[in-house]
């Protein structure tokens, strides 16, 4: 018997997850007792994979980029990851334990021990202190039991002589074992309906078929003998997954459906499997449809009379031939465009959606439509997407309406409460993009309960147009690099961690940094009016790349209190007050970039206390302008901060040329440099003078440390 987990044997696709990881540390601790492979023991809070449903204690690394590492030792995997630390990489994880796993234990079971199992769960144990009642076995002498059905796995356990080494997992709470309250109805006389009680599917899926989940066979011969598969073992291969627990998935791509099945690993799953003809018929009748289009013209017209949404009114030929949307045959006049590359555009006015499509002309697009003639009016209403973390969804549902899922109230402070457009009467229309409008309340509640341990995106109807709080900062940026660095440790949002040089900008400083209003820790919430609060950092950065060649407007929400970024900030100095800014631009020798930042921050400053201004660039130089007593010259010289020696308030440090001038001493400031140089400044207020003095003093202190 093979003493390693055999990669040649297909893994259960429902237990494999593929993730793209940005350069930097993974933030994963691998299990130190398990040396022949790399298994996750802990996901650190700083990990970019924190909160990912498929990466948790008990997840095993099986592939890195195109390299199979399933048979490599832990040390070999660590060495490879170390080589790729500063590169973007794709990692495949295999879940040998469920997401509720709190500990993975490897123990030696000596001769003479007594271990009783029910299925693979320990029911009694003697003489093995590390093994507990309730632990679930996943491996014996490095033989994987998770790819076997319960009967075969128990046979392996019984056939392995003592002493034997076992790996088990334990959870904080028992696995869910309830049966769905309502089963999916067969779609046709030839459809197959099965209720999968195991956490693993035991099925292989066609990797070349991306539009749907096509079953090619069973993961192992033992899987074909499962009680619910056995009657269909000859007819199940070649069929498509059409529904999961009553949710119509016929119009969703393979990876989306497998993601849903992965989140439902711990609950029974009622799956309807249909023929290719039935699948085509279902796709043609689906309420929501997705159409993939290549770069170039869409070949469509939109209804100009419907200015608050994007309604298809007709088709136009593309190079003399029908376009991709017309050829799809699933959308026609009256269909409403609600998403572009999974970005919600249902609340955008027509002109904004058209502008977005123009900016995305040169990239492939996945367009989501609600089909024209849909009987359910709720599907054509604008909706809000909310990314809800594991736990309570923060919404009370109206139990008096059994046919749909209607909001009765919103919990203050919850993720849903952040979105002002979700109110009593809003309808939950989708979960992770899957339409739930046809499900009764009991069925939707059951689905939400099964997903309570996962982050998910809930979509609620709204009657309110997109609006942003006045505290948001909007920045219009030109085509090209943004000059932003996002915090890779926060996977579920785009948090500003720092600013990067922009080679095409003057002094390599980007427009966003020059704006001065975007502080470290700010969150990017919208791009050209598209709300991205429900999107992951990976999704947002992909969107920004797609529109990188176009001008766009970014909207940020400022952090509460101190910036959340761990990066150190350069010294800060108060921004001069509004009434003296224009004169200050002429009389104080700040850099042009600083003056521009002051001006833009002044416009949004509504507080009595002055906001903070970031020090120019790398703190190594200040730009010193000539001054004729009235105006600042456009010409300047670089003065190294390392040469600054002192700051003197008042005229005591002025040169003779300026010391005799009839100017209030409280407005004067001189900066000494090297042994003999001195730069004299006259401010318009004592506050402005003190602001500049504090700035330079901070630079001198920084130089000395």
N, C-alpha and C positions, 0 to 999 in steps of 0.2 A: 504493500500500500504506500502511496506517495506520502512522504513525510513533510511536504511543503504544500502550501495552498496553490493548486495547479491553475496557472493563468490560462492554460490551453482549454480549460473547461469554462464555458461562458458564465459570466456573473449574471445575477439577477439584475436586469436593467432598472428595476424600481429602486435599487439600493445603490446605484452609481450616480454621482453628481460630478459635473465638470465645471470648474470655476477658473476665471481669468484673474490673475493677481498682478497688481502693479509692482514696480520695483520697490524694494525695501524689505524690512523684516516681515516674516509671516506671522509672528506672535503666537506660535504653536509650541507647546511642550509635548514631545513624544514620550511614549511609555518606556521607562528605563529598564523594566524587567523583561520586556519583549524585544529580543535582539535580532531575530531573523527577518523581521520586516518593520516598517515604520507605521506605528499606530498612534493616533492622537490621544494624549492623556488630558490635556488642558488647552482651552482656547483663551488666551489672555484678553483682558479688556481692551488692550491697545491693538489687537490684531485686526487687520482689514477684513478678516473672515468672521469676526465676532457677530453672532446673530444669524449667520447663514444656516439654513435648515439642514443642509447636508454635511456640515463640518462640525463635529462635536466629539466628545469623548467616545472612543470606539470606532472612529473613522480611520480607515487605512489608506495610505497613499499607494496607488497602483500604477499611476502613469504621470510623468512630467514631460510636458510638450509631447513629442512623438516617441519618447523612450519608455518602454515597459520597465517599471521598477518593482513589480509585484514580487519578484523572487530575490530582490536585493536586500541586504541587511540594513538595519537601522542606520549604522554608521555610513554605509555607502549612499543611502538616500540623503542623509544630512550633508555629506560632502558635495553631492550634486546640487542640492539646494543652495549651499554656500557659494558655489560657482555662479549660480544664476541669481544671486541676491539682488544685483543692480539691474536686472532685466525683467521685462514683462514676461510672464509665463502662464501656461495653462496646466492645471493640476487636476487629476481625476482622483476622487475619493470613493472608497467602497465602505458602506456602513455595515460593520459586523455587529453593531448594537444599535438600538433605536435612539432617537434624539433625547429621550428621557433618561438615558444612561448617566449615572452620577459617578461610577467607578468601574474600572476594568481591572480584574484581578487575575494574576497568574500564580497558581499554587501547585505544589507537588503533593499528590495523593498517595501516601505510602501503602505498602502491603498491610493488610489487616484492617484498613479503614472501611467504614460503612457509609455509603452515599446512595440515597434513594432518590429517584427521579420520576417526575410525572411529565411526560413529553421530555423537555430538556430543562425543566425547572427543578431545583433542589427542594425536596420535601422533607428530608431528614438527613443529618450528617453527624458522624462521630469520628473523633481522632484527627480532624482537619480544622484547626482553629481559624484559618483564613477564609474558609468556605462557609457561607451562611445559607440558612433556609430562605428561599426566594431568589437566590442567584440563578442565572440562566447560562448554561454552558454554550460556548460558541466554538471551541476548539479542543481537541484531545491530541496530545503529542504533535502539535502543529498541524493537525488535519482539520481543515475547515468544515464545520458542521452546518454553517449557515446556508450553504448551497444544496443541502440535502433536506428531504422531507423528514418529519419527526420519526417515522418508523426506521428509515435508513440511518438516521443520526444515532438513535438509540442502539441500533445494531453495532455501529462503530464503537460506541462507548462500551458495550458489553464485551466486544471482541478484543478490546485493548487490555492487555494484562497489567496488573499492578507491579511496581509503582508506575503511575502515569501523571503526566503534566497536563493540567487543564487551564483553559482561559474562560472566565465567566464575567458577566456584567451584572450590575445591580442597579435598580432604579429607586426613586423616592416614592413612587406611587405605582399601583398595579396598572397593567395595560388595559386599555378600553376593550371591552368584549361584547358590547351591545350590538344587536342586529339592527340595521337600518329600519326605521319605522315604515318606510314606503319604498318599494322596489321599482326600478325602472321598467316600463312596459316594453315588450318586444316591439321592434320597429316593423317587422314583417314576419310572415310564417317561417322564413329561413333564418331569422336571427337567433343568436345564441346568447343566453343570459346566465352568468355565473356569479356566485357570491364568494369572494375570496376572503377566507378567514385568517390566512397567514399574513405576517408582515411582509414577506417577500412574494413577488408575483410568480416567480418560477417560469418566466416567459422570455423568449428572445424577440427582439424587435429589429426590423429592417433598417439599418443605419443609412441606407441610400435614399429612403423615402422620408423626406422632411416635412411634407404637407400634412401627413396623418400618421397615426400609430398603426403600423402594419405588423401583425404577429407572424413570425417566420417559424416558430417552433417552441420547444420547451428547453429551459436552461439545462436540465438533466433528465435522463430517463425516469428517474424517480418522480420528478415534477409531473410528468404525464400521468402518473398513477394517483395523483391527488383525487380525492373523492369527487370534487366539483369539476375537475378537468377530464376524468377518466371517460365519461360518456361521450366527450367531444374530441378526444385526442386525435382522431383522424380528420376531423372537419375544421378544427380551430385554426391550424396554420393556414395563412393566406387571408385571414379575416382582419377587419379594421375595428378599432375601438371607437364606438359611436357615442357612448354615454358612460358617465361615472357617477354613481349614486344619484341618478336622475338628471345630472347636468349634461346637456347636449354639447359634446366636444367635437362634433363632426366637422366644424369649420376652423378648428384650431390646429396649429402646427404640432408636430410630434413632440418637440422639446417642452412646449407649454403643458401638454397633457401629461407627459412623464413627470414634470415638476409637480403637478397636482397629485398624481398618484404617490409620489414620494412623500408629500406632506400627509397623506392619508394612510401611511404605512401601518399605524397602530390601530386602525379601526377596520371593520369589515367593509369591503368594497363591492358594490353591485355593478358589474360591468356588462354592457351590451356589445356584442361583436357581430358585425354584419359583413355581407359580401361587398365587392367593389361596386356593383350596380346599386345596391341599397345605399352605399356611402355617397355615391354621386347624386342620388335622388335627395338624400338628406341635406347635402351641401347646397343644392339648388333651392331648397325651401327654408334654409336657416334665416333667422331674424338678423343676426350679425354675420357678416362675411368679411374675410380678409383677402386682399388681392396684392400679390407681389408684382411690382412694376420696375422695369429697368430704368437707368438714367435716360433723360430725354423728355420730350413732350408727352403729356398724359392723353392728349386727344379728346378733351372733354370741355363742355361748357357748364357753367354754374348759373343758377337762377338769380339774376340781379334783383328780383323783387323780394327775395328773402335775404335781407342784409344782416340778420342776427345769427345765421347759421350757413352752412355750406351744402347746398342742395344741388344735386346733379340734374341738369336740364336736358342734356343731349351729348352727342359724340361728334367729333371732327376727325377726319382721316389724318394719319401721321405718315408723311411721305407716300401718300396715295393709298395707304392700307389702314385697316382698323387698328386702333391702339390697344394696349394691353387690357385696359378696363373693358372696352367693348368686346374684345375677344374672350374675356373671362366668362361672359354670359350670366353672371350672377348679380350684376348691378345694372340699373337702368334709370331713366328719368324718375325723379322723386326720391332716390336714395340719398341719405344724409351722410356726409363724411364726418366721422366722430373722432378718428385718431390717425395720426401719421407717425409711423415707426413707434407705435405704442404710446405716443404723446397725445394727451387729451386735447382736442381742438373743438370739442362740442360747445364750449362757451365763447369761442372767438368769433368776432364778427367776420363777415365774408371777406372783406378786404385784407384783414390780417392773415387769414388762412391762405389766401391767394399769394400774398407776399412770402409766406413761409414756404409754400410749394415752389415758388420761383427760386428761392435761395437753395432749395434742395434738388434743383433740376439735375445736377450732375452726380447725384448719389442714388443708389437703389432705395426703393421705398416700399414699405408694407402699409397699405391703406386699409383702414377698417371702416366699413359702411354699415348703417342700419338700412336694410332694404326698403325700397319704395313699396307702399301698399301694406306695410306692417300693420296688423290689426291692433297691436298693443301700443297705444299712444305714449305710454311711459318710456318706451325705448327711444323715441325721437326727442325727448326732453334733454336739455343740457345736464351734465352731471359733473360732480366733483370727485376726484380720486384722492383717497386718504391712505397713507401708509401707516398701518396700525401695528405696534409692537406686540410681542407675545403677551398673553393675559387678556383681561377684559377689553372689549372693543369700545367701551365708553359710551354706549348707546342703549337706551331702554326701548324695547320694541313694543308696538301696540298689539297686545294679545287679542283684542276684539276683532281684528281683521285677520282671518285665518288664511285667506287666499294669497296674500303677498306679505312682504316684509317692510313695514312702515315704521318710521321713527316716531317714538312717543316723547322722548326727551334725550338730551345730551348731557353727559357728565362733565361738570366744570373742570377744566385743567387737563382733560383727556386730549389725545391726538385729534379726535374728531372736532373737539371744541375749538381748535385752532382755526377751523374753516367756518367763517361766519355764515356761509350760505346753506349750511345743513341745519334744518329746523324741524320741529314736529310736523309731520306730514311728508317729509322727504322719504323717498322709496329707495331701498337698497336694490340696485339693478345688476350689480356684478361683483364677483369675488375673484381677485387676481385676473380680472378680465373676462371671466366666464359668466355668461348670462344666467342669472338666477330668477328672472322675472316670472318664469313658468313654475317655479317651485312654491309650494305652500309654506307658510311660516314655520311649521314644525320641521319640515325638511331643511330649510335654510338654517334654522337654529341648530339642528343636528350637525350640519356642515361647519358652522362657526365654532361649535364646541370641539369638533375634531381638529380644527385648525388653531385652537387656542394656544398651542405651544409654538406657533410659528408667526413670523412677521407676514403680513398679507396686505393687499391693496383692496380697499372697499370703495365702491363707486355708488354715490348717492345722487338722486335728482336734486336740482335746485332751480329756483326761478330768478335768482339774482345774477346780474352780470359780474364779470370779474372785477374785483376792486382790491386795492392794496392800502394798508394803513399808511398814514402820512409819515410815519417813522421810516418807511422803506426808502432806500437810496437807489435812484435810477441813474445808470451811466451809459451813455451812447458811446460805443466803441467802434473803431474802424476795422476793415478787414485785416486779417493777420493775427499774430500771437496776442494773447490777452495780457501776458505778464503776470499771471496768477499761479500760485501754488496752492493746491487743495490738500487737506489733511487726509492722508490715506488710511489713518487709523479709524476714521468715521466712514464706514462703508455705505450707510444709508442716506447720506446727504453730502452736499458740496460745501465744505467749510473752508474759508480762506485761512491758510496757514502762513502765507508769506507772498512776497512779490518777486517775480523773476525778471531779469533784464529783457528788454525788447529791442533787438538790434536795429529795427527800422525806425525807432523813435529817437528824437533828440535826447542826447545824454543817456540813451538806452533805458529811459524810464517810460513805462506804459501809461496809457490814458487813465486806467483805473487807479493806479498809484498817484498820478498827478491830481486826480479828482479830490483826494484827501478825505472823502467821506466814507470810504470802505475800510473799516478797521479789521485787524486780525480777529478771527473768530466770527466774522460776518458769514451769513449763510446765503448762498445763491438760491433764489426762489423762483425766478422767472427769466426766460429768454425770449425776447420779442413777444411778450404777452403770454407765452406758453408756461403754465404752472408746472414746475418741476419738483415740487415739494414731495411728491410721492415716489420720486425716482431715486435709484441708487447712484452713488458717485460714478460708477462705471457707465451707467446709462447717460448721465448728464455730460460726462466728458466726451462720450461718443457723439452726442447731439452737438456739442460745441465744435467738435472736429468737422461735422457735416456742414455746419454753417460758417466755418472758419474763413471762407473767402468772401463773405458778405459783411456789410455793416450791420450791427445789431444793437439792441438795447438790453442790458442786463439789470436785473433788479435784486437788491440785497436787503436782508433784514439784519440789523446790527445786533451784536451780542448784548446780553444783559450783564452789566458789571464788567469785570475784567475779561480780556480776550481769552478764549478757551485754548488757543494754540500754546503748546509748550515752548515754542521758540521765544528766545529773549527779544525784547523790543529795544530799539535804540532810544537814547534819551529823548524826552518829550519836552516841548515848551508850549505855553499857552498861546492860543491864536489871538492876535490883536482884535479888539472889539470893532463892530461894524462902522462906527462913526469915524474912525481914523484910518480905515484900511487904505483908501485911495491915496491919501497923503503919505501914508507909511510906505507905499510902493515906490514913491519918489525919493523918500528921505532915508530909508534904511537899506543897507546893502545886503538884502537877502537874495537868494538865487531866483531866477525867473520861474523855476518849477515850484518853489515854495510860495511865491506870490500867486501863481495860478491856483495852487491848492488852497491858499487862504481865500481867494475870491470865490471859489466854488463852494467851499465849506460855509462861507458867510451866508450864501443864499439859503442854505438849509438849516442854519443855526437859529433855533427858536427858544433857546434857554437863556437864562440870565447869566449863568456862568460860562466863561469861554470854553470851547471844546479844545481838544489837544491836537497838536500838529506834529507829524512825524519828521524827524531830522532828514535832511536831504541826502539821498543816496547812501554811500558807505561810511559816512562820518569822517572820511580821510581828508576832505578838502572843503573849503568854502569859496564861493566865487565873490571876489571883491571888485565892486564897480567904482569907477571914478565919479566924483561928486563935485559940482561947481558951486555948491551952496544953495542951489535951488532944485536941480534935477539930477537924477542918476543917469550916468552914461550907459549906452548899450554895450560898450566895451567893458571887459572885465579881465582880471587875472586870477589864477588859482593860488590860493593861500593854504598851505598845508596846516591841518589842525595841530599837527605835532609841533608846529612853531609857536602856537599860542602860549603865552606865559601868564597873562593876567587880564582881569576885567575891572575897569574903574568906572564907577558911576559918578556923574557930575563932570565938571570941566577941569578937574584937577589933573587929569591925564591927557588933556588936549594938547595938540601942538600949538606953538605960538600963534600961527596963522588963525586958528579958530578960537583960542582961549579968550581973546579980547572981544569976541562977538557978544552982542547984547541979546543973549538967549538964556531962558530960564535954566538954572543949574539942574533942576529935576528932570529935564528932558535930554540931558547929555550923557554920553557913554563913550569910553575909549577902550579899544582892545589892543593890548600889547603883544607884539610878536618878535621872536628872536631877542636880540639885545637892544635894538634901537628903533625898530619899526613900531608905528602906532596908527591905528585906524580909528577915526573920529566919526561919531554918529549923533544925529539930532533927531529925536522922536517927536511925535505929536502929542503924546501923553506919557505920564509916568508909567502907566500900565504897559504901553508898548516898549518903553525903554527897559523895564524890568523883564519883559518877555524875552527880548533879545539877549539880555545879560544872562538870564537863566539858561538859555540855549547854549551859549558859548561856555559858560561855567560847566555845564554837563559834559560838553565835549572835552574840556580840559581834564575833568575828573576821569572820564573814560580813558583818555590817553595815558593817565598816570597809573591805571590799574593793570 
